[in-house]
Amino acid sequence: MKTPSPRSRPDPEFPAWVCEQLADLPALKSRPMFGAHGLYSGDTFFGLVWHGTLYFRTSPATVADYDTADAGWFQPNPQQALQTYREVPAAVLDRRPTLVAWGQT
């Protein structure tokens, strides 16, 4: 399992681009939180953008897809890793319909 490497200069427009890509999700909202952007569909928190990387919450039904893609988990510092949030693979990020589908699960 790879762990994500922090990016030194995240694109400040990346969170807005992510929201544009996920616009088909019902009641999509982005909220700033602790230096990241939390993503909500209605009242459901499902993902976050942190240092130029998109992470989605996983479940027992979806984690195998992330394992297959060798997706790193969200690690805001070296002492903490939230293994229920995994990096969205580039192949998914680049395909809007697939990204929306992964965001819904």
N, C-alpha and C positions, 0 to 999 in steps of 0.2 A: 504494500500500500504506500503510495507516495504521499508525502505531505506537501502542501503548497508552499512555494517559496514566496516570501513577501515581495511585492513589487515596489520599487523605490518611488516611482512617479505614476500613481494611478491616474487614468484619464478622468478628469472631473465631470465629463459628460456621459460616462459609462452608465451610471444609474438611470439617467433619463433615457438612454438608448434601450436599456433593459426593459424599462416600463413601456416604451413604444412597441417592443417585440412582444410583450406579454399583454398588450391592450385587449386581447380577446377574452381574458379571464374576467369573470364577473366582479364588479366593484373593486377593481385593482387600485391599491393605494401604496404609496411609498412614504415612509416616515423616517426622519433622521433618528438615530439611536446610537449612543456611545461611539461616535465616529464612523458608524456604518449606516446603511439604509435598510430598514426593515420592509419587507414586502408582504402585503396583506391582500387576500381576496375576501372581501367582506370583512368579517371579524377574525378570519383565520390567518394566522401568521404562518407563512410557508417558505420564506426565503429571505436572504439578505445579500447585500453587496458590500464587500469589505476589501479595501485596498485593490480595487480593480478586478475582483473575482466574484462571480455569482455562485451562491450556495443555495441548495434547496434542502428542505427537511425530507428525510427519508422515512420509510416505514418498512416493516418486514416484507411487504409486498414489492417494494421498489429497490431495496438496498442491493440486490443482486445485479441490477443494471449498472449501478455505480461501481460495484466491485469489478464487474467485467471491464468497465472503462478505466479501472485503476484510478478512480477519482479520489483525490485527497479530501480529508475532512477539514472542517472549519477549526482553525487553531489561532485564536487571537493573540496568544503569547506562548512561549515555549513550555510553560507549566500547565497549560489548559488546552484540551482538544474536545470539541463537541462532536462526537462521532455520529450523531443523528443528523448533522448538517454536512452535506457533501458537495464538493465542487462540481458544477455542471460541466460536463465534457465539452470541449471545443466543437466537436461534431454535432452536438445537440444545440449549442449556443448559436451556431451558424445557420440553423434550419428552424425558422419561426414556427411552423406547425408542430414540429417535434418538441420545441422548447415549451410551447403552450401546453402540450399534452403532459410533459414531465412536470410542469408547474401545477397541474391539476391533481396529480397523484400524491 
